[in-house]
Amino acid sequence: MNTRMPEVSIWYQELASGNLFEVVAIDQASGGIEYQLLDGEVGE
């Protein structure tokens, strides 16, 4: 399996829901990823 690390400013699609989201930040220390959905909602 070819697994790529996420990149900031790239849009991705969640396979289960089909939702599009943009990676806005990656915390290398914790491995956390902050994202933004099309409607502006942000999450981690």
HTML snippet that shows the backbone in 3Dmol.js (N, CA, C, O; Angstrom):
<script src="https://3Dmol.org/build/3Dmol-min.js"></script>
<div id="view" style="width:600px;height:400px;position:relative"></div>
<script>
const pdb = `
ATOM      1  N   MET A   1       0.840  -1.177   0.000  1.00  0.00           N
ATOM      2  CA  MET A   1       0.000   0.000   0.000  1.00  0.00           C
ATOM      3  C   MET A   1       0.886   1.241   0.000  1.00  0.00           C
ATOM      4  O   MET A   1       1.835   1.335   0.779  1.00  0.00           O
ATOM      5  N   ASN A   2       0.576   2.177  -0.864  1.00  0.00           N
ATOM      6  CA  ASN A   2       1.322   3.428  -0.983  1.00  0.00           C
ATOM      7  C   ASN A   2       0.621   4.501  -0.162  1.00  0.00           C
ATOM      8  O   ASN A   2      -0.435   4.988  -0.566  1.00  0.00           O
ATOM      9  N   THR A   3       1.188   4.882   0.984  1.00  0.00           N
ATOM     10  CA  THR A   3       0.585   5.876   1.855  1.00  0.00           C
ATOM     11  C   THR A   3       1.389   7.165   1.797  1.00  0.00           C
ATOM     12  O   THR A   3       2.591   7.174   2.065  1.00  0.00           O
ATOM     13  N   ARG A   4       0.712   8.257   1.445  1.00  0.00           N
ATOM     14  CA  ARG A   4       1.363   9.564   1.387  1.00  0.00           C
ATOM     15  C   ARG A   4       1.004  10.358   2.626  1.00  0.00           C
ATOM     16  O   ARG A   4      -0.088  10.219   3.177  1.00  0.00           O
ATOM     17  N   MET A   5       1.932  11.189   3.055  1.00  0.00           N
ATOM     18  CA  MET A   5       1.671  12.099   4.162  1.00  0.00           C
ATOM     19  C   MET A   5       0.836  13.259   3.633  1.00  0.00           C
ATOM     20  O   MET A   5       1.045  13.701   2.504  1.00  0.00           O
ATOM     21  N   PRO A   6      -0.118  13.764   4.441  1.00  0.00           N
ATOM     22  CA  PRO A   6      -0.916  14.915   3.996  1.00  0.00           C
ATOM     23  C   PRO A   6      -0.051  16.158   3.855  1.00  0.00           C
ATOM     24  O   PRO A   6       0.985  16.291   4.507  1.00  0.00           O
ATOM     25  N   GLU A   7      -0.492  17.061   2.996  1.00  0.00           N
ATOM     26  CA  GLU A   7       0.234  18.307   2.750  1.00  0.00           C
ATOM     27  C   GLU A   7      -0.676  19.498   3.017  1.00  0.00           C
ATOM     28  O   GLU A   7      -1.865  19.463   2.699  1.00  0.00           O
ATOM     29  N   VAL A   8      -0.114  20.552   3.601  1.00  0.00           N
ATOM     30  CA  VAL A   8      -0.851  21.784   3.862  1.00  0.00           C
ATOM     31  C   VAL A   8      -1.244  22.430   2.533  1.00  0.00           C
ATOM     32  O   VAL A   8      -0.476  22.397   1.571  1.00  0.00           O
ATOM     33  N   SER A   9      -2.425  23.007   2.483  1.00  0.00           N
ATOM     34  CA  SER A   9      -3.000  23.712   1.323  1.00  0.00           C
ATOM     35  C   SER A   9      -3.479  22.779   0.222  1.00  0.00           C
ATOM     36  O   SER A   9      -3.770  23.231  -0.885  1.00  0.00           O
ATOM     37  N   ILE A  10      -3.565  21.492   0.508  1.00  0.00           N
ATOM     38  CA  ILE A  10      -4.081  20.528  -0.471  1.00  0.00           C
ATOM     39  C   ILE A  10      -5.471  20.087  -0.024  1.00  0.00           C
ATOM     40  O   ILE A  10      -5.707  19.857   1.162  1.00  0.00           O
ATOM     41  N   TRP A  11      -6.388  19.970  -0.983  1.00  0.00           N
ATOM     42  CA  TRP A  11      -7.746  19.506  -0.701  1.00  0.00           C
ATOM     43  C   TRP A  11      -7.797  17.993  -0.844  1.00  0.00           C
ATOM     44  O   TRP A  11      -7.188  17.420  -1.747  1.00  0.00           O
ATOM     45  N   TYR A  12      -8.538  17.352   0.064  1.00  0.00           N
ATOM     46  CA  TYR A  12      -8.706  15.898   0.079  1.00  0.00           C
ATOM     47  C   TYR A  12     -10.193  15.589   0.180  1.00  0.00           C
ATOM     48  O   TYR A  12     -10.997  16.461   0.508  1.00  0.00           O
ATOM     49  N   GLN A  13     -10.550  14.338  -0.107  1.00  0.00           N
ATOM     50  CA  GLN A  13     -11.934  13.907   0.018  1.00  0.00           C
ATOM     51  C   GLN A  13     -11.987  12.715   0.958  1.00  0.00           C
ATOM     52  O   GLN A  13     -11.274  11.728   0.775  1.00  0.00           O
ATOM     53  N   GLU A  14     -12.853  12.822   1.978  1.00  0.00           N
ATOM     54  CA  GLU A  14     -13.067  11.709   2.889  1.00  0.00           C
ATOM     55  C   GLU A  14     -13.896  10.664   2.151  1.00  0.00           C
ATOM     56  O   GLU A  14     -14.974  10.965   1.640  1.00  0.00           O
ATOM     57  N   LEU A  15     -13.396   9.457   2.101  1.00  0.00           N
ATOM     58  CA  LEU A  15     -14.050   8.426   1.306  1.00  0.00           C
ATOM     59  C   LEU A  15     -15.416   8.023   1.856  1.00  0.00           C
ATOM     60  O   LEU A  15     -16.345   7.798   1.079  1.00  0.00           O
ATOM     61  N   ALA A  16     -15.555   7.927   3.164  1.00  0.00           N
ATOM     62  CA  ALA A  16     -16.813   7.469   3.763  1.00  0.00           C
ATOM     63  C   ALA A  16     -17.968   8.435   3.505  1.00  0.00           C
ATOM     64  O   ALA A  16     -19.068   8.001   3.164  1.00  0.00           O
ATOM     65  N   SER A  17     -17.731   9.741   3.664  1.00  0.00           N
ATOM     66  CA  SER A  17     -18.809  10.724   3.531  1.00  0.00           C
ATOM     67  C   SER A  17     -18.791  11.486   2.213  1.00  0.00           C
ATOM     68  O   SER A  17     -19.807  12.037   1.790  1.00  0.00           O
ATOM     69  N   GLY A  18     -17.631  11.513   1.571  1.00  0.00           N
ATOM     70  CA  GLY A  18     -17.494  12.293   0.344  1.00  0.00           C
ATOM     71  C   GLY A  18     -17.181  13.758   0.591  1.00  0.00           C
ATOM     72  O   GLY A  18     -17.035  14.523  -0.362  1.00  0.00           O
ATOM     73  N   ASN A  19     -17.072  14.170   1.866  1.00  0.00           N
ATOM     74  CA  ASN A  19     -16.780  15.563   2.203  1.00  0.00           C
ATOM     75  C   ASN A  19     -15.387  15.963   1.741  1.00  0.00           C
ATOM     76  O   ASN A  19     -14.434  15.192   1.852  1.00  0.00           O
ATOM     77  N   LEU A  20     -15.285  17.199   1.213  1.00  0.00           N
ATOM     78  CA  LEU A  20     -13.995  17.758   0.837  1.00  0.00           C
ATOM     79  C   LEU A  20     -13.450  18.578   1.994  1.00  0.00           C
ATOM     80  O   LEU A  20     -14.204  19.275   2.672  1.00  0.00           O
ATOM     81  N   PHE A  21     -12.148  18.499   2.221  1.00  0.00           N
ATOM     82  CA  PHE A  21     -11.515  19.291   3.269  1.00  0.00           C
ATOM     83  C   PHE A  21     -10.110  19.657   2.852  1.00  0.00           C
ATOM     84  O   PHE A  21      -9.458  18.942   2.091  1.00  0.00           O
ATOM     85  N   GLU A  22      -9.649  20.810   3.378  1.00  0.00           N
ATOM     86  CA  GLU A  22      -8.295  21.298   3.107  1.00  0.00           C
ATOM     87  C   GLU A  22      -7.471  21.164   4.377  1.00  0.00           C
ATOM     88  O   GLU A  22      -7.928  21.542   5.456  1.00  0.00           O
ATOM     89  N   VAL A  23      -6.268  20.632   4.261  1.00  0.00           N
ATOM     90  CA  VAL A  23      -5.354  20.583   5.390  1.00  0.00           C
ATOM     91  C   VAL A  23      -4.763  21.970   5.555  1.00  0.00           C
ATOM     92  O   VAL A  23      -4.151  22.500   4.627  1.00  0.00           O
ATOM     93  N   VAL A  24      -4.943  22.575   6.749  1.00  0.00           N
ATOM     94  CA  VAL A  24      -4.458  23.931   6.976  1.00  0.00           C
ATOM     95  C   VAL A  24      -3.226  23.970   7.874  1.00  0.00           C
ATOM     96  O   VAL A  24      -2.493  24.958   7.861  1.00  0.00           O
ATOM     97  N   ALA A  25      -2.981  22.916   8.655  1.00  0.00           N
ATOM     98  CA  ALA A  25      -1.793  22.875   9.511  1.00  0.00           C
ATOM     99  C   ALA A  25      -1.533  21.436   9.943  1.00  0.00           C
ATOM    100  O   ALA A  25      -2.455  20.632  10.076  1.00  0.00           O
ATOM    101  N   ILE A  26      -0.254  21.132  10.158  1.00  0.00           N
ATOM    102  CA  ILE A  26       0.146  19.817  10.653  1.00  0.00           C
ATOM    103  C   ILE A  26       1.062  20.031  11.850  1.00  0.00           C
ATOM    104  O   ILE A  26       2.054  20.755  11.759  1.00  0.00           O
ATOM    105  N   ASP A  27       0.727  19.398  12.973  1.00  0.00           N
ATOM    106  CA  ASP A  27       1.556  19.468  14.176  1.00  0.00           C
ATOM    107  C   ASP A  27       2.452  18.232  14.180  1.00  0.00           C
ATOM    108  O   ASP A  27       2.006  17.130  14.499  1.00  0.00           O
ATOM    109  N   GLN A  28       3.705  18.428  13.826  1.00  0.00           N
ATOM    110  CA  GLN A  28       4.640  17.309  13.724  1.00  0.00           C
ATOM    111  C   GLN A  28       4.840  16.606  15.065  1.00  0.00           C
ATOM    112  O   GLN A  28       5.009  15.388  15.098  1.00  0.00           O
ATOM    113  N   ALA A  29       4.823  17.354  16.171  1.00  0.00           N
ATOM    114  CA  ALA A  29       5.078  16.775  17.493  1.00  0.00           C
ATOM    115  C   ALA A  29       3.975  15.808  17.918  1.00  0.00           C
ATOM    116  O   ALA A  29       4.263  14.722  18.420  1.00  0.00           O
ATOM    117  N   SER A  30       2.719  16.194  17.721  1.00  0.00           N
ATOM    118  CA  SER A  30       1.603  15.352  18.157  1.00  0.00           C
ATOM    119  C   SER A  30       1.033  14.486  17.038  1.00  0.00           C
ATOM    120  O   SER A  30       0.314  13.521  17.296  1.00  0.00           O
ATOM    121  N   GLY A  31       1.359  14.837  15.792  1.00  0.00           N
ATOM    122  CA  GLY A  31       0.793  14.112  14.659  1.00  0.00           C
ATOM    123  C   GLY A  31      -0.605  14.587  14.298  1.00  0.00           C
ATOM    124  O   GLY A  31      -1.271  13.983  13.457  1.00  0.00           O
ATOM    125  N   GLY A  32      -1.056  15.683  14.939  1.00  0.00           N
ATOM    126  CA  GLY A  32      -2.392  16.213  14.670  1.00  0.00           C
ATOM    127  C   GLY A  32      -2.447  16.979  13.363  1.00  0.00           C
ATOM    128  O   GLY A  32      -1.457  17.556  12.912  1.00  0.00           O
ATOM    129  N   ILE A  33      -3.632  16.968  12.765  1.00  0.00           N
ATOM    130  CA  ILE A  33      -3.858  17.682  11.506  1.00  0.00           C
ATOM    131  C   ILE A  33      -5.059  18.594  11.692  1.00  0.00           C
ATOM    132  O   ILE A  33      -6.120  18.145  12.126  1.00  0.00           O
ATOM    133  N   GLU A  34      -4.900  19.872  11.365  1.00  0.00           N
ATOM    134  CA  GLU A  34      -6.017  20.807  11.373  1.00  0.00           C
ATOM    135  C   GLU A  34      -6.544  20.911   9.944  1.00  0.00           C
ATOM    136  O   GLU A  34      -5.775  20.974   8.985  1.00  0.00           O
ATOM    137  N   TYR A  35      -7.886  20.928   9.821  1.00  0.00           N
ATOM    138  CA  TYR A  35      -8.496  20.952   8.495  1.00  0.00           C
ATOM    139  C   TYR A  35      -9.620  21.972   8.450  1.00  0.00           C
ATOM    140  O   TYR A  35     -10.113  22.431   9.480  1.00  0.00           O
ATOM    141  N   GLN A  36     -10.012  22.316   7.226  1.00  0.00           N
ATOM    142  CA  GLN A  36     -11.140  23.216   7.010  1.00  0.00           C
ATOM    143  C   GLN A  36     -12.037  22.597   5.950  1.00  0.00           C
ATOM    144  O   GLN A  36     -11.572  22.181   4.889  1.00  0.00           O
ATOM    145  N   LEU A  37     -13.337  22.543   6.256  1.00  0.00           N
ATOM    146  CA  LEU A  37     -14.324  22.039   5.305  1.00  0.00           C
ATOM    147  C   LEU A  37     -14.715  23.140   4.334  1.00  0.00           C
ATOM    148  O   LEU A  37     -14.383  24.306   4.549  1.00  0.00           O
ATOM    149  N   LEU A  38     -15.412  22.783   3.277  1.00  0.00           N
ATOM    150  CA  LEU A  38     -15.860  23.764   2.282  1.00  0.00           C
ATOM    151  C   LEU A  38     -16.706  24.879   2.877  1.00  0.00           C
ATOM    152  O   LEU A  38     -16.645  26.018   2.413  1.00  0.00           O
ATOM    153  N   ASP A  39     -17.504  24.562   3.913  1.00  0.00           N
ATOM    154  CA  ASP A  39     -18.374  25.568   4.510  1.00  0.00           C
ATOM    155  C   ASP A  39     -17.650  26.468   5.517  1.00  0.00           C
ATOM    156  O   ASP A  39     -18.277  27.332   6.130  1.00  0.00           O
ATOM    157  N   GLY A  40     -16.331  26.274   5.694  1.00  0.00           N
ATOM    158  CA  GLY A  40     -15.550  27.113   6.583  1.00  0.00           C
ATOM    159  C   GLY A  40     -15.314  26.519   7.954  1.00  0.00           C
ATOM    160  O   GLY A  40     -14.484  27.025   8.709  1.00  0.00           O
ATOM    161  N   GLU A  41     -16.034  25.447   8.295  1.00  0.00           N
ATOM    162  CA  GLU A  41     -15.855  24.804   9.593  1.00  0.00           C
ATOM    163  C   GLU A  41     -14.441  24.258   9.697  1.00  0.00           C
ATOM    164  O   GLU A  41     -13.930  23.666   8.746  1.00  0.00           O
ATOM    165  N   VAL A  42     -13.799  24.455  10.858  1.00  0.00           N
ATOM    166  CA  VAL A  42     -12.454  23.940  11.078  1.00  0.00           C
ATOM    167  C   VAL A  42     -12.490  22.874  12.158  1.00  0.00           C
ATOM    168  O   VAL A  42     -13.382  22.856  13.007  1.00  0.00           O
ATOM    169  N   GLY A  43     -11.516  21.995  12.112  1.00  0.00           N
ATOM    170  CA  GLY A  43     -11.434  20.922  13.100  1.00  0.00           C
ATOM    171  C   GLY A  43     -10.038  20.351  13.145  1.00  0.00           C
ATOM    172  O   GLY A  43      -9.153  20.757  12.393  1.00  0.00           O
ATOM    173  N   GLU A  44      -9.858  19.394  14.048  1.00  0.00           N
ATOM    174  CA  GLU A  44      -8.565  18.739  14.194  1.00  0.00           C
ATOM    175  C   GLU A  44      -8.748  17.248  14.147  1.00  0.00           C
ATOM    176  O   GLU A  44      -7.774  16.503  14.253  1.00  0.00           O
TER     177      GLU A  44
END
`;
const viewer = $3Dmol.createViewer("view");
viewer.addModel(pdb, "pdb");
viewer.setStyle({}, {cartoon: {color: "spectrum"}});
viewer.zoomTo();
viewer.render();
</script>
